[in-house]
Amino acid sequence: MTYPDLTSHQDSWTVNDSKTLYALDRWGDRYFSINKLGHICVRPKGPKDSKLDLFKLIQELKGRNLQLPLLIRFDDILEDRLEELHNAFNKAIYQYSYKGHYQGVFPIKCNHQRHVIEELMTCGRKWNFGLEAGSKAELLISLSLLEDPQALLICNGYKDQRYIETAILARQLGRQPVVVIEQTDEVERIILASKQLGAAPLIGIRAKLSSRSSGRWANSVGAKAKFGLSIPDILLTIEKLKKAELLNDLRLLHFHVGSQINDIAILKDSLQEAGNIYVELKKLGAPMGLLDVGGGLGVDYDGSQTASEASTNYSLQNYANDVVATIQECCNSNKIEVPTLVSESGRSVASHFSVLVFNVLGVESVPADIPKEKEGECLSVNNLRKTLSDIETIKKQKNPSHSTLQEAWNDALKFKDDALNAFRLGYLGLPERAMAEQLTWACAKALIQHFPNNELIPKELKSLLPALAGTYYANLSIFRSAPDTWAIQQLFPIMPIHRLNEKPTELGHFADLTCDSDGKLSRFINNGQVKSLLELHSFQPNKDYIIGLFLGGAYQEVMGNLHNLFGRTNAVHVRLGQGDDYHLDHIVKHHTKSEVLQAMEHNPELLLERVRIASESAIKNGKLKISDAQRLMDHLEASLRQSTYLQQ
């Protein structure tokens, strides 16, 4: 890990330094910037349009009694992401003179929120943008919200008879559902349902590709993939559909490479294989017409533009160009009509549009202050004081050797162990043990300050950095609001949203509100690498210190849980107006404690009644005053109506 010098004078620090430090100019250059006040600004419609001061917006939202933590959804960004996606494919189609067109769908699993899907359907209508459902509940959402008769409804996931019959009837309703065969036993159910209803769905086949993948989802493709048909299974399916006179309804070939394709070479190999399967299906008599390249369009979370798991080595335009060019080459060389191209680009569409903001409640760090000297101190404490003095003397030398400093640190550790052993044997009191620990950390701090450029720190001393770092206590639950940081070690850009015209002077990580040791944020972007500490500002009690987690609009809300009964945060949908004006389209209130208790099958009224009965018994026994009992009940009743998070 490499950290900047946090000890030098701050007067020369500028907002441009903060942009570089947090890589904002790399992962957020289209939508996020920093203004002269040192506040994050959001440009929901891209760099050429108006912007909002995020810190100012939060203060105004707090004035509306919308307390932190808070999820802010910028619907304009959602619309802009759709515009960018379609522009990229349209440009590629024009560049390669592709005779077909592009028609995307949004996989509902990325974000089930009603306002999100409604917004996508509204702003995507001009492109006939559709939806992808992976369950019966998602199919119901799609049938309700997808009113455009030209939009596609891709039906994935496990399918029972009722799921298939619903899709067939939806086709008669005027929708365009495509039932994608992902398991061999689904073929018989489709045939049976079609006979019983006297109608058939549009049918698709998901192929298991032999092409390799990479990154976190590498095992989601290939022969052992969870979904899809092998080549022998595809041929058998063609025979069954033909025998059942349903081959004419086979219109789509689908494949999926992985949720976050980080290397464009992976996509090219898959496209070539899928393109030739599509050609062969046409030759076997299926009318086809649709090729679904699945999801996988990646997001450059760390701004490094590399093939790391948190980045991509290609742009959106590179992706569209490769899809269009590769499929066209396969079809043209076999003299068949090119298909309509479909993608399920949920992560790329939804990631940027929401920002999770949370406040810091306090900071804890090792006690490195030098304790005042007292008469009659034990030998271990005296030795540590002398070691600290020696370190300060060594630092004044012109070019002190690393070995000399290392020796001093070894001495400090030895004297600290001596103090601990004496305490265990009962020869040392608690105050002296505390002094020994403080002096040890003071030695460590003095050593680190000697190496402002940490690349020069001897390897043996680098462990001091995390040991001296602060723990910033965050008013959120990562299990609810950022579960992928815990479950799959996903990296998201995390940074302060204000004070960015000040130089950060501390290193730290975040601990959330849950009583779980895994409830922490301790992995941060670092130009294609990962660092365990983030550069932060000193905490000022009674003043806001607000942190933003960016690019988390896909999957995080959907997969969040009620660990420790921390529920949904407040959420707002913001629309840009004229200049720096805005309006709130929707407000989604937080879960109350009463709501999360009921979700776990507890009856809040019964819980209160049990406490009331206990308080009456305590009053009767003289252990509790009536006024205190009433205060307790008032607190509990009010708490049930409030957010599960800490109140400011």
N, C-alpha and C positions, 0 to 999 in steps of 0.2 A: 504494500500500500504506500502511496505517496500523498502527503498532505502539504499544503502550502505553509509558508511561515506565518503563524498566527500571532507572533510576538512583536513584530515590528510596528512602527508608528502607523496610525490609521488614517491620517489626514490625506494621504494620497489615494485612498480607496475610492473607486467609482462604481457606478451601476454596471459598467461594462466588465469590471472585474468579477462582479457577482454573476453576470451572464456566463462568463467563461467558467467560473468555479463550479456552478451547478449545471453546466452544459445546456442552459436554457436556449442559447443561440443555435443549438443543434437539434434537440428533440422538440422544441416548442416554437421555432421561428415563425411559423405561419399564424399561430393563434395566440402566443404568449410573448410578452416583452416586459421590460421594467421601465417605469417612468422616472422623472427627475426626483420625485419624492422617495424613491426606493421601494415603490409598491409594484407588485405584479399587475400588469394590464392584460385584459383579454380582448382580442379582436375576433369576435365570433364569426364574422364573414370574411376573414382573411386579412392580410396586411394592408390592403388598400382602403379599408373601411374604418368606421368609428371604433372606439375602444372604450372599455369599462375599467375603472380602477377597482381591482378585486378587494382590496382592503377597505376602501370606502363603501363598496357594495355590502360587505359583511357588516359594517357598522350600521348601515341603514336597515339591513335585515334584522339585526339584533334589536333595533328600535321598533320593529314589528313583532317583537317577542318570539323571534326565531333564533333560538340559542344554539351554540355550538355543542357537539359536532354537527356539521351541516353539509349536505350534498347539494351542490349547485350544478344544475343541468342547463347548458346553453343550447337551446333548440336550434339556433342559427348555425352552430357548428355542425349539428347533425345534418342539417340541410346542405351545408357546404361540403361535408364529406361525401354525400350522395352525388353532388354536382361534380366533385373531383373524380369520383369513380367512373361516372358515365362519360365525362369529358375525356378521360384517359382511353377508355375503350372506343369511343367515337373517333378520336384522333388516330388510334391504331387501325381501325377499320378503314378510315379514309387513306391513311398512308399505304396500306397494303392492298387497297382496292378490294377489300373483302365484300363478298356479295350478300352476306348475312348481316345480322345485327346482334346487339348485346341486350340481355334482359336479366337483371339481377333479382335476387330474393334475399330477405333478411332472416337468418336463423333465430327464431324466437328465443331459443335457449340462452342467447347472449344477454338478453335483457327483457324480462317478461312484463315490465311495468307498462300499464295501460297507456299512459300519456306518451311514453316513448314510441310504442308501436303505432298509436294513432298519428303521431307527428310524422313518422316515416311513411305511413300510408298517404297522408295529406301531401307532403312535399315530394313524394315519389310517384305521384299519379301521372305526371307528365312523361315519365319513362316506363309506365306500366310496371312499376316496381312491385314485387310480390313478397311472399313469406314462405318460410320453410318450417314445417312442424315435425317434431320427433316423438310426440305422444298424443293420446286422445284429447287431453286437456288443451294442448297447444293447437290441435286441429280445430277444436271448438272456438278458440280465440281467433284463429285464421278465418274460419267461416263467418264469424261475426263482423270482423273488421275489414276483410278484404272484399270490397265492393266493386272493384274494377274488373270487368269481365275479361280483359286482355291480360291481366296479371296472372302469373303462375303461382300455384300452391304446391310446393314440393313436399310430399309425404314420406318422411324417413322414419327410422326407428322400428321397434318391434310392433307387429300389427296382428291383432286378432280379427275374428270375423266381423265384429261390430265396427272396428276401425275401417276395414275395407268397404263394408256396405255404406258407411257414412260418406266415404270418398266418392263412391259411385253415385249416390244420390246427390251429392254436392255438384257433380258434373251436370246433372239434370237441372240443378238449381241455377246454372249459368256460370258456375265457377270453372276454373281450369286446374283441378287437382291431378297431380301425377303421382301415382302409387309406385314407389321405388322398391323393387324386389331386392331385399338385402339378405334374406335367409331362404334356403331352398324350399322350406315347407310353406312359404307364403304363396308360392305359385298355385298350389292346389286350392288354397282359400280364395284366391282371386278368381279362379275358374268356377268354383262352387258359387260364390257370391254373384258372379256375372250371370250364371244360369238361373239362379233363384230370382234375381231382379229383372232379368231380361235386358240388361244394359251392362256396359263395361266401363271401367275407369281408363284414363290415359295411364299407360304403364311405362315404367322405367326400370332399368337394371343397374345395380351398383356392382362395379367390377373390382375384384381384388387385383391390384397391380403388383407385378414383380419388381417394379422400380424401387430403388432404395429411398429412404428418407433420412432425416437427421434431426438433431435437437431433442427436446423433451418428449415429443410425440413420435419418435422414430418407430416405435413398436405398434403404432396404430395402422400401419400399412403392411402389405406382404401376405404371405400364406397364412399367418397366424392372426390376422386382423379380426377384430370383433365382428365387423359387418362386411358384406360383399360376397359375390359369387366368384369361384374360380373359373378358369376357362372351360373345363369340362362341364361344370354346373351351368354356365351360360348356354352352352350348346344344348344341354338337356332341357333347359328352360325354353329355348327357341322351339324345340320339337313339341313340347307340351302345349305351348301357346298356339302353335300352328295347328295341332290336332284339335284344340278347343275353339278354333276359328277366332282367336284373339290376337294373332300376330300383327294384324293391321292396327292394333291399338298400342303397339310398342313404339314409343316416340322418343325416349330419352335414355342416354347413357350417362351414368354418374360415377365419379371416383373422388376420393378424398386422400390428400397426401399428409395432412397434419394441421393442427390448429395454428401454428406459427411457423410458416416456412421461412427459415432464415437464409437459405442458400438457393439462389435462382437456378443453379444447375439441377437441383432436385426436381424443380417444377418442369424444366425442359424435358428431362428423361420421361417423366410421368405423362406429359402431354403427347409425346411421340407414341408411347405405348397405347394410351387411351385413344388417340386419333386413329390408329390402325385397327383397334377393336371396333370403333364406330364404323369404319369403312367395311369391315367384315360383316357386321350386323346388317348393313344396307345390302350387301351382296346376298345375304341369306333371306332377303325378302321383307325385312322390317322397314316400314316407311321412315322411321326415325324423325330427325328434324331438330332435336335438342341435344346439346352436349353440356352437361353440368360439371364444371371443373372443381366443384366443392368449395370448401373454405380454405383457410391457410394463408390468405394474403396477410403478410406480417405487418407488425407495428414496430417502428424504431424507438423502443423505450429509452435506450441510453444515448441515442444520437451518434453512435460510433460508426454507423453505416458499414458494419462488419457482419460476418456470419456467426456472431455470438448468439446465445439463446435469447438475449434481450434486444436483439437488433435484426436488421436485414441488410444484405449486401446488394439490394436492388431498390429501385423506386417504384411507385405505383405505375408510372408510364412504362418502365421496363417490364413489369408484370403483364400489363395489357398487351404490349407488343409481342411478347413471347407466346401468350395464349393465342392471339389472332394469327400470327405468322406460322406457328407450328401446325395448328389445325388446318389452315388453308393449304399448307404444303402437302399434308396427308391426303386431303380431299382432291386437290387439283391433280396430283400424280395418279390418282385412281379414277379421275374424270367423274366424280360424283358431286352433287350439290353440297355446299358448305352448310353446317347447321347453325341455328341460333345458339349463341354462346350464353351460358348461364353460370353465375357464380354465387356462392353463399358467403359473402365477405362480411361476416358479422363483426369480427374484432376490429377490422380496419374502419368500418363505418361508425361503430359506437364508442371506441376507446377514448377519443379526444373530447367528447362533448360534456363530460362531467368532471368536476373537481371536488374532491373531498377535503374539507378544511376542518381542522381541529385545533384547540388551544392547549398550551402547555400549562399544567397545574403546578409544577414545581420541578426542582432539579436536585439530584443527589450526586455527590462526588466524594472521593476519598478525602479524609481530613488531612490536608497537607500544610496547614498553618503550623508555624513553629511555636510550640508551647513555651511559656515563660519558665525560666530556670528557677528551680527551687533548691533550698539547702538540703543536703543529705541525699541527693539522688543516687539511685543504685548504679552499679558499674555499667550495666547494659545501656542505660539511658545516657550516661556520661560518654560512653564510647560512640554512641550514635551522634551526639552533639559534636564530638571531635571529628567524626567522619564528614558531617555536613560542612563543618568549617574547612576541612581539607578540600572538599569538592569546590567550594567557593574560591579557595586559594588557587587550586589547579586551573580553574576557569580563567583566571586573570593572566595565566601564562600565554605567551604568544601562540604557540602551537602545541598544546598539550597532547600527549599521545592517547590514542583510544585505549590502549592497554592500561594506562594509569587510571582512567575514568572507570574502566571495567573493574579494576581491582577495588576501587572505592565502593562501587555498587555491591560487589561480593562481600566486602566488609560490612556494609549496611545490612545485608540480608543475614549474615552470620550473627550480628549483634541483636537483630530482631528475633531470631530463633532462640538466642540465649535468654532473652526476656520472656518469650513464650514458655520455654522449659521451666524457668524459675517460677512463673505463674502457676503452671500445672502442679509443681511440687509444693506450692503454698508459700514460697519465699518472696513473692512479689504481689503487691496489691493491684486492684483494678485501675486506680489512677495512674500508676507507673506504667502498667501495660499499655494504657491508652497513649501516654506520652511517647512510648517506644514506637507505636504504630504511626503516630503523627510525624515523628522525626524520620522514620523510614520513608514515608511518602514525600516528605520535604526533600530528602536526598534525591528521590526519583525525579521530582519536579525540577530540581536544580540541574540534574543531568540532562533532561529533555530540553530545557531552555538553552543549554549550551549548543544544541544542534538545531538551529532554526530550519535548516534544510534537512528534512528527515532522511533523505537518501544517504546522508553521511553517517547516520546513526549505526553504530556497530550492531550486527545481527543479534547479539545477546541482549542488547538494550531495547530492541524494538518492541518487545512485549510490554514495555512500560507505557506505551501510548494508550492501548485499550484499558490498561489498569488505572490510568489517571483520568480517563474520559468520564464525562458526566452522564448520568441517566436522566433523561428528560421524560417526565411523566405526562402521558398524553391522554386527553379526555376522549377516548374512543375504545372500541373493541376491534382488534384486527380480525377476529373470527367472524364478526358481523360485516365489517366494512371493507376489509382487504384480505379475504381468506386465502387467496392464492399466494400471498407473501409467506404464509405459514405452510400451506399444503404442498405447494410445488416450488417454493423458493423463487417465485416470480419477482422480478425487479420492476419497480415503478419509479419515475422521477419524484423525489420528495425534497422540498425546500421551504424555507420561510417565504411568506408572501409579502412581507414588509421588512423594514430596516435593511434593505439591500443596498443602500448608500453608506452603510456602516460595514466595517470589516468584521467578519466573525472571528471571535477570539477563543472559542471553545471547540472541543471535539466531543461528540456525544452520540448516543442512540436513544431510541424511544421505547418506553415500557407502557403497555396499555392498562386499562382498568381491571382486566380480568385477573382472577387468582390463579394464573397459569403461567408457568415459567416460559412457555412458548409464546406468550402474548407480548411480543416485542417486534420492533422494526430495527434490524441491525445489519441489513444488506442494502447497499446504496450503489447507484450507478457510478462508474469510474472509467469512462472512455473504453468500453468494451470489456472491462474487468469489473470486479466487485470489491468494494471496500466496506469494512465493518463499522466505520465511524463517519459521521457527517459533520461538516463544518457548521457551527451554530453560533448564535450570539449569546451573550451573558443574559441570564434570566433576571428580570426585574420584577420583584413582587408587586402585586396590585396593578400590573400593567399587562396588556395583552401581548402574548407572543404566539402568533398564529402560523401554523404549518399547513402546506398544501400537498396532497397526494394527487398526482396528475395521471392522465391516460388510463384511468380505471373504470371507464364506462361499460366495458364488456365483462360479463360473468360475475363481477364482485358482488353486486346487490343480489343477484339470483342465487349465488352459492353461500351467502352469509348465513350464519346460524345464531341461535340464542344462547351461546355459551355464557354461563354466569347470569343468564337472563338479561343481557344487554340487547335491546331491540333495535328497531329501525330508527335511524336519525331523522331529523327534519330534512326535507328536500324541497327545493324550489326549481321551477322551470322559468328561465329568464329569456326574454326576447329583447333584442336591441331595438331602440327607437332612433330618433334623430339626434345627431351629435352624441353626447354622452348620456342621453336619456334611455330608459329601459322600462319595461313593464313585466310583471310577474304573471305568466300564463296560468300556472298551477302551483299550489302549495300542498305538499304532502306532509302531514304532521307526524311527529315521532310516535313510536309506540309508548304507551303509558305502562307503568308497572302493573296496573290492573290487567291490561291486555296480554302482557307476556305471561303473567300468572295463569290466566285462563287458557292460554295456548298450551300450558303444561298440565291442564285439567285441575287447577286449583280454583277454589271459589273465594274470591277476595272478600265477600261479605262474611262468609263462614270464618275465614282467617281473622277478620276484625272481631267477630263475636267471641272467638276463643280467647283473644288477647283481652277483650273487655271483661270476660268472666274471670280470667286470671287476675286482672287489676282489682276487681271487686273483692276477690279473696285476699289480696295484699292489703287493701284498705281495711278490711275487717280485722286482719291480724296486726294492724298498726305499722306495717312496713312501707306504706305508700300513702301520701297525702292525696286527698280528693282532687286538689288543683293540679298536682303532678300527674295523676292518672288521666285527667282530662287533657292535659298538655300532650301526654303520650298518644292518646287516641286522635287528637287533632293532627299531630305530626303524621301518624300512619294514614289517616284518611286523606290528607293533602298529598302525601307521597304517592298514593295509588293513582292520583290524577296526573302526576308529573312524569317527565321523561325518565328513562332508566339511567341516563347519564348524569354527571355531576352538574349542579346548578352553579351559575356564576353570581 
